[in-house]
């Protein structure tokens, strides 16, 4: 489950535990999830779809406008960007409080001229809208990009699932299972092996440690692969490192929880990813480790400072190799500091529960903390408490949506750029498996994809895993597609264009499905030109 899915599920469960009635709307991803849905205590209404594409926008508008009138909701909550505008267009149909949640990256992605025009035209962040941000950093980024009354936006950190406080295998048992000597200091990292997560920074920092310190360390790297060239580079450097580095790949949460119990501290040294606009809005993984009693070493980027309190629950350092190396050496060499920070980290994680997050978001009566201590009342945060609770709707909304008016009054280019961006990011983050080419090649394909969008007969375009470009034509006739192909090859003589047909679109043009379409059956531009 992705980050937004986790957010929607956990806050819905927490709201239910606080006494609210919850209806969660989510796409079906073309899977039969009825049995899984029945196991949850709240109502789930599935709609046909998956990762957002521009073609889904009209149905999302109808869905939002229809749903808000089906019950006397106290709150309607768009949990992520794709439903912000459909929710705004539904506001005249309900007296409910309207809440939208921002997570970080989507703030940067909505700064194109056409998206901003659509947001402003539809009044997404009007006077009725309450905005919640997952960290102080995300709140400040939002206020920098959008003009809004400060009273309308609150920073509400995410919560930690009770799972991470659950029973673990003993430290000795897990260490024996992974052949971790008792006298070693075990560092653990859990994240997708992708450039912006900064594994290369940790490796470089380990290399700068004094030899005797480095030899005391075992570094466990857990997580699925990202960009193929980056993964290969990390694997090669790990083998060459004068340190015990073990790349374990993805593991189930239960095994990760056991590894946390057998480790001495957590380390994830992310780096700013300015070119793509992606940001670290919060840093939930640090809190999950903290729930297992681990202090952290983290870099001071994005909203990580809400998850790691510097010198209290861990070390928060600038994203530089020297600063990371100094923090690692200090953590390894000072068991008293590790013990103190571990205790504080556990307290911090207990404080940040999902019930606290739901209460602050929805204005529900505030619960006691996990340790039984009373927490603040809702009025301290400025959002009004709910008096009557006829119902509470928390929507599981996914990121792949574009501003509403791009369909009607604005250029469709907005949607196209979204598809190029999403397909590129989907591939580079390793969601389609290891890539056959280097990451730089897919960044170059992004430019070709954007250029393809500007062609008159192209409705939408995507980057393919095998290095081709997929296009949805406006007119799927031989003369029209032949003209498009001629224009494409004139501009990009070494590239390959693959048209998506009606049958393929009928099966659902989700990002995950489209990027794995093969372009090998299409005639490449060099072949057309006889090169």
C-alpha positions in Angstrom: 0.0 0.0 0.0 1.3 3.4 -0.9 1.7 6.4 1.3 -1.6 8.0 0.5 -3.4 4.7 0.8 -1.8 4.2 4.2 -2.9 7.7 5.3 -6.5 7.2 4.2 -6.8 3.7 5.8 -5.2 4.7 9.1 -7.0 7.9 9.6 -10.4 6.2 8.7 -9.7 3.4 11.3 -8.7 6.0 13.9 -11.8 8.1 13.3 -13.9 5.0 13.7 -12.2 4.2 17.0 -13.1 7.7 18.1 -16.8 7.1 17.4 -17.3 8.6 13.9 -19.0 6.8 11.1 -16.8 6.7 8.0 -17.4 6.1 4.4 -14.2 5.7 2.4 -14.2 5.8 -1.4 -11.4 4.2 -3.3 -10.6 2.9 -6.8 -11.0 -0.8 -7.4 -7.7 -1.2 -9.3 -9.6 -3.8 -11.4 -9.3 -6.2 -8.6 -12.0 -8.0 -6.5 -11.3 -6.7 -3.1 -14.7 -7.4 -1.5 -13.4 -9.9 1.0 -10.6 -7.5 2.2 -13.1 -4.6 2.4 -15.5 -6.6 4.5 -12.7 -7.1 7.1 -12.5 -3.3 7.7 -14.9 -1.6 10.2 -15.9 1.3 7.9 -17.9 1.3 4.7 -15.9 1.3 1.5 -17.4 2.3 -1.8 -15.3 1.3 -4.8 -15.3 3.0 -8.1 -13.8 1.8 -11.3 -10.2 3.0 -11.8 -6.7 2.9 -10.6 -3.8 5.5 -10.6 -5.3 8.7 -11.9 -5.3 9.6 -15.6 -7.0 12.5 -17.3 -9.7 10.3 -18.7 -10.9 9.7 -15.1 -11.6 13.4 -14.3 -15.3 13.6 -15.5 -16.2 10.5 -13.5 -14.5 11.8 -10.4 -16.5 15.0 -10.7 -19.8 13.1 -11.0 -18.7 10.9 -8.2 -17.9 13.7 -5.8 -21.0 15.7 -6.7 -23.2 12.7 -6.3 -21.7 11.3 -3.1 -21.9 14.5 -1.0 -25.7 14.4 -1.2 -26.2 10.7 -0.3 -25.9 11.3 3.5 -25.9 14.1 6.0 -22.2 14.2 6.3 -20.5 16.4 8.9 -17.2 16.3 7.0 -16.1 15.6 3.5 -12.3 15.0 3.2 -10.2 14.9 0.1 -7.2 13.0 1.3 -5.0 13.9 -1.7 -4.8 16.2 -4.8 -6.9 14.3 -7.4 -10.2 15.1 -5.6 -9.5 18.7 -4.6 -11.2 20.3 -7.5 -14.1 17.8 -7.7 -14.7 18.5 -4.0 -14.6 22.3 -4.6 -17.2 21.9 -7.3 -19.4 20.0 -4.9 -19.4 22.5 -2.1 -22.8 24.1 -3.0 -24.4 20.7 -2.6 -23.4 20.2 1.1 -23.1 22.1 4.3 -20.4 19.7 5.5 -16.9 20.9 6.5 -14.6 20.6 3.6 -11.1 19.4 4.3 -8.2 18.8 1.9 -4.8 17.3 2.9 -1.5 18.3 1.3 1.5 15.9 1.5 4.3 17.9 -0.1 5.2 17.0 -3.7 1.9 17.8 -5.2 2.2 21.5 -4.1 5.2 21.8 -6.5 3.4 19.9 -9.2 0.4 22.3 -9.2 2.5 25.4 -10.0 2.1 25.2 -13.7 0.2 28.1 -15.2 -2.8 26.0 -16.3 -3.1 24.2 -13.0 -3.0 27.4 -11.0 -5.6 28.9 -13.3 -7.9 25.9 -12.8 -7.3 26.0 -9.0 -8.1 29.7 -8.8 -11.1 29.5 -11.1 -12.7 26.7 -9.1 -12.0 28.2 -5.7 -10.3 25.1 -4.4 -8.8 26.9 -1.4 -11.8 29.2 -0.8 -13.0 30.4 2.6 -14.9 27.1 3.3 -11.9 24.9 2.7 -9.8 23.7 5.6 -6.3 22.6 4.6 -4.3 20.1 6.7 -0.6 19.6 6.0 1.4 16.5 7.1 4.2 18.6 8.6 5.3 22.2 9.4 7.5 22.1 6.3 4.6 21.1 4.0 2.4 23.9 5.6 5.1 26.5 5.0 5.7 25.3 1.4 1.9 25.5 0.8 1.7 29.0 2.2 4.7 30.1 0.1 2.9 28.9 -3.1 -0.7 29.7 -2.3 -2.3 32.8 -0.8 -4.6 31.6 2.0 -5.7 32.8 5.4 -3.3 31.3 7.9 -6.3 30.3 10.0 -7.4 27.9 7.2 -4.3 25.7 7.3 -2.8 23.5 10.1 0.2 21.3 10.3 -0.9 17.9 11.7 1.8 15.3 11.7 0.9 11.8 10.7 0.5 8.9 13.2 2.2 5.6 13.9 0.3 2.4 13.5 -0.1 0.2 16.6 1.5 -2.5 14.6 5.0 -1.1 15.1 4.6 -1.2 18.9 3.6 -4.9 18.6 5.5 -8.0 19.7 8.8 -8.8 18.0 11.1 -11.7 18.0 13.9 -11.4 20.6 17.0 -9.5 19.7 19.1 -12.7 20.0 16.8 -14.7 17.8 16.8 -12.2 15.0 20.5 -11.6 15.2 21.1 -15.4 14.9 18.7 -15.6 12.0 20.6 -12.9 10.1 24.1 -13.9 11.3 24.6 -10.7 13.1 27.4 -11.0 15.8 26.5 -9.8 19.3 29.4 -7.3 19.4 28.4 -5.5 16.2 26.6 -2.2 16.0 23.7 -2.8 13.6 22.4 0.2 11.5 19.2 -0.3 9.5 17.7 1.6 6.7 14.2 1.0 5.2 13.3 2.8 2.0 13.1 2.3 -1.7 16.6 2.1 -3.1 16.3 5.4 -5.1 18.6 8.4 -5.4 16.6 10.8 -3.4 16.6 8.5 -0.3 20.4 9.1 -0.1 21.8 5.6 0.4 24.9 6.8 -1.5 25.4 9.5 1.2 25.4 6.9 4.0 27.9 4.7 2.0 30.2 7.6 1.5 29.9 8.6 5.2 30.8 5.0 6.2 33.9 5.2 4.1 35.1 8.3 6.0 34.9 6.7 9.4 38.0 5.6 11.3 38.9 2.0 10.4 38.2 0.7 13.9 34.7 2.3 14.0 33.8 1.1 10.5 34.7 -2.5 11.4 32.3 -2.5 14.3 29.3 -1.7 12.0 26.8 -3.9 10.0 24.5 -1.8 7.8 21.3 -3.5 6.8 19.6 -2.0 3.7 15.9 -2.9 3.3 13.6 -1.9 0.5 12.6 -2.5 -3.1 14.9 -1.4 -6.0 14.5 2.0 -7.7 16.4 3.3 -10.7 18.4 0.4 -12.2 21.6 2.4 -12.6 21.4 3.7 -9.1 20.7 0.2 -7.6 23.6 -1.3 -9.6 25.9 1.6 -8.4 25.0 1.1 -4.8 25.5 -2.7 -5.1 28.9 -2.2 -6.6 30.0 0.3 -4.0 28.7 -1.9 -1.2 30.8 -4.8 -2.4 33.8 -2.5 -2.6 33.2 -0.9 0.8 35.5 -1.8 3.7 32.4 -2.4 5.8 29.8 -5.1 6.3 26.9 -3.8 4.1 24.0 -6.1 3.4 21.3 -5.3 0.8 18.3 -7.4 1.8 15.7 -6.1 -0.7 12.1 -5.7 0.2 10.8 -7.5 3.4 7.4 -7.9 5.0 6.6 -5.5 7.8 6.8 -8.2 10.4 10.4 -9.0 9.4 11.2 -5.3 9.4 9.8 -5.0 12.9 12.0 -7.9 14.0 15.0 -6.3 12.4 14.3 -3.0 14.2 14.4 -5.0 17.5 17.8 -6.4 16.6 19.3 -3.1 15.5 21.0 -0.3 17.4 19.8 2.7 15.4 18.0 3.7 12.2 19.7 5.8 9.4 18.2 7.3 6.3 20.0 10.3 4.8 17.7 11.7 2.1 18.8 14.4 -0.3 16.9 17.3 -1.9 15.4 16.4 -5.2 14.9 19.8 -6.7 14.9 19.0 -10.4 11.7 16.9 -10.1 10.0 18.9 -7.4 9.6 15.8 -5.2 10.0 16.5 -1.5 10.0 14.6 1.7 6.8 15.9 3.2 7.1 14.0 6.5 9.1 10.9 7.2 6.9 8.3 8.7 9.5 5.5 8.5 11.6 7.3 11.2 8.6 7.1 13.6 8.0 3.4 12.8 11.6 2.7 13.8 11.2 4.9 16.9 8.1 2.8 17.9 10.5 -0.1 18.1 12.9 1.8 20.3 15.4 3.0 17.7 16.9 6.5 17.6 17.6 7.9 14.1 20.2 9.6 12.0 18.4 11.8 9.4 19.2 14.7 7.1 17.4 17.9 7.7 15.3 18.0 4.5 11.6 18.5 4.0 9.3 17.6 7.0 11.7 15.1 8.5 12.2 17.4 11.5 8.7 16.7 12.7 9.6 13.0 12.8 13.1 13.3 14.2 13.7 15.8 17.0 17.4 16.7 16.9 19.5 15.7 19.9 16.4 14.2 21.5 15.2 11.3 19.3 18.2 11.2 17.0 20.6 13.4 15.1 19.2 15.7 12.4 22.2 16.8 10.2 22.7 18.7 7.0 22.8 16.5 3.8 26.6 16.4 3.7 28.8 13.4 3.9 31.0 14.8 6.6 28.0 15.7 8.9 26.5 12.2 8.4 29.9 10.6 9.1 30.2 12.5 12.4 26.7 11.6 13.5 27.3 7.9 12.8 30.6 7.9 14.6 29.0 9.6 17.6 26.1 7.2 17.7 28.3 4.2 17.4 30.8 5.3 20.0 28.3 6.5 22.7 26.0 3.8 24.0 24.6 6.2 26.7 23.5 8.6 24.0 21.9 5.8 22.0 20.0 4.6 25.1 18.8 8.1 26.0 17.7 8.8 22.4 16.0 5.4 22.1 13.9 6.2 25.2 12.9 9.6 23.9 12.2 8.2 20.4 9.7 5.7 21.8 7.9 8.5 23.8 7.8 10.7 20.7 6.3 7.8 18.6 3.7 7.1 21.3 2.6 10.7 21.3 2.1 10.7 17.5 -0.8 8.3 17.3 -3.3 8.1 14.4 -6.1 8.8 16.9 -4.4 12.1 17.7 -4.1 12.8 14.0 -7.8 12.0 13.3 -8.9 14.1 16.3 -6.9 17.1 15.2 -8.0 16.7 11.6 -11.7 16.2 12.2 -12.3 18.0 15.5 -13.3 14.8 17.2 -13.1 14.5 21.0 -9.4 14.1 21.7 -8.2 10.7 23.0 -5.7 9.9 25.7 -2.3 9.0 24.6 -1.0 5.5 24.2 0.5 5.8 27.6 -2.8 7.0 29.2 -1.8 10.6 29.5 -4.4 13.1 28.5 -3.7 15.1 25.3 -4.8 18.6 24.1 -8.3 19.4 23.4 -9.3 20.0 19.8 -10.0 23.7 20.3 -6.3 24.3 20.9 -5.7 23.6 17.2 -8.4 26.0 15.9 -10.7 23.6 14.0 -14.2 23.3 15.5 -15.2 20.1 17.2 -18.0 18.0 15.8 -21.2 18.2 17.8 -23.3 15.8 15.8 -21.8 12.8 14.1 -24.3 11.6 11.5 -21.5 10.5 9.4 -17.9 11.2 8.5 -16.5 10.6 5.1 -12.8 10.1 4.5 -12.0 9.6 0.9 -9.0 7.6 -0.3 -7.9 9.9 -3.2 -5.0 9.1 -5.4 -2.4 11.5 -6.9 -3.0 11.0 -10.6 -5.4 13.9 -11.3 -5.2 17.2 -13.0 -7.1 20.4 -12.4 -10.7 20.2 -13.5 -10.9 23.1 -16.0 -8.2 21.5 -18.1 -10.9 19.5 -19.7 -13.4 22.2 -20.4 -11.8 25.6 -20.8 -8.1 25.1 -20.7 -5.6 23.4 -22.9 -5.4 19.6 -22.5 -1.6 20.0 -22.3 -1.9 20.0 -18.6 -3.1 16.5 -18.5 -0.4 15.4 -21.0 2.4 16.8 -18.9 0.9 15.0 -15.9 1.0 11.7 -17.8 4.6 12.2 -18.9 5.6 13.2 -15.3 3.8 10.3 -13.7 5.1 7.7 -16.1 8.6 8.9 -15.7 8.4 8.9 -11.9 6.6 5.5 -11.8 9.5 4.0 -13.8 12.4 5.8 -12.0 11.1 4.8 -8.6 11.2 1.2 -9.6 7.5 0.5 -9.6 7.8 -1.4 -12.9 10.8 -3.4 -11.8 14.4 -3.0 -12.8 14.8 -0.8 -15.9 16.6 -1.9 -19.0 18.3 1.4 -19.5 20.0 4.0 -17.3 17.9 6.6 -15.4 19.3 9.4 -17.6 17.7 7.8 -20.7 14.2 8.1 -19.1 14.8 11.7 -18.1 15.6 12.4 -21.8 12.5 10.5 -22.9 10.5 12.9 -20.7 11.4 15.7 -23.1 10.3 13.6 -26.1 7.1 12.7 -24.3 6.3 16.4 -23.7 7.0 17.2 -27.3 4.7 14.4 -28.4 1.9 16.0 -26.4 2.0 19.2 -28.5 1.2 17.3 -31.6 -2.3 18.0 -32.9 -3.5 14.4 -33.0 -2.2 13.3 -29.6 -4.7 13.2 -26.7 -2.3 11.8 -24.1 1.3 10.4 -24.0 3.4 8.2 -21.7 7.0 7.0 -21.3 7.3 3.2 -21.7 9.6 0.9 -19.7 11.3 -0.4 -22.9 12.3 3.1 -24.0 9.4 3.9 -26.4 6.7 6.5 -26.2 3.0 5.6 -26.0 0.4 7.9 -27.4 -3.4 8.0 -27.3 -4.5 9.5 -30.6 -7.5 11.8 -30.9 -8.3 10.3 -34.3 -7.5 6.6 -34.6 -7.6 6.5 -38.4 -4.7 5.4 -40.6 -4.2 8.8 -42.3 -4.3 10.6 -38.9 -1.9 8.3 -37.1 0.4 8.2 -40.2 0.6 12.0 -40.1 1.4 11.9 -36.4 4.1 9.3 -36.8 5.7 11.3 -39.7 5.8 14.4 -37.5 7.2 12.4 -34.5 10.0 10.8 -36.5 11.0 14.1 -38.1 11.5 15.6 -34.6 12.9 12.4 -33.0 14.6 10.3 -35.6 16.0 7.7 -33.1 12.8 7.2 -31.1 9.8 4.8 -31.3 6.2 5.8 -31.0 3.5 3.2 -30.0 -0.2 4.1 -30.5 -2.6 2.7 -27.9 -5.7 1.2 -29.4 -9.3 1.1 -28.3 -9.0 -2.5 -26.9 -6.1 -1.6 -24.7 -7.8 1.5 -23.4 -11.0 -0.5 -22.6 -8.9 -2.7 -20.3 -7.9 0.4 -18.4 -5.1 2.9 -19.1 -3.6 3.0 -15.6 0.0 4.3 -15.3 1.2 0.8 -14.2 -0.4 -0.9 -17.1 0.6 1.6 -19.8 4.3 1.9 -19.0 4.7 -1.9 -19.4 3.2 -1.9 -22.9 5.8 -3.1 -25.4 6.8 -0.9 -28.3 8.8 -3.7 -30.0 5.9 -4.4 -32.3 5.9 -0.8 -33.6 8.2 0.3 -36.4 10.9 2.6 -35.0 11.8 5.9 -36.6 15.2 4.6 -37.8 13.4 1.7 -39.6 10.9 4.0 -41.2 13.7 6.2 -42.4 15.7 3.2 -43.6 18.6 3.9 -41.3 
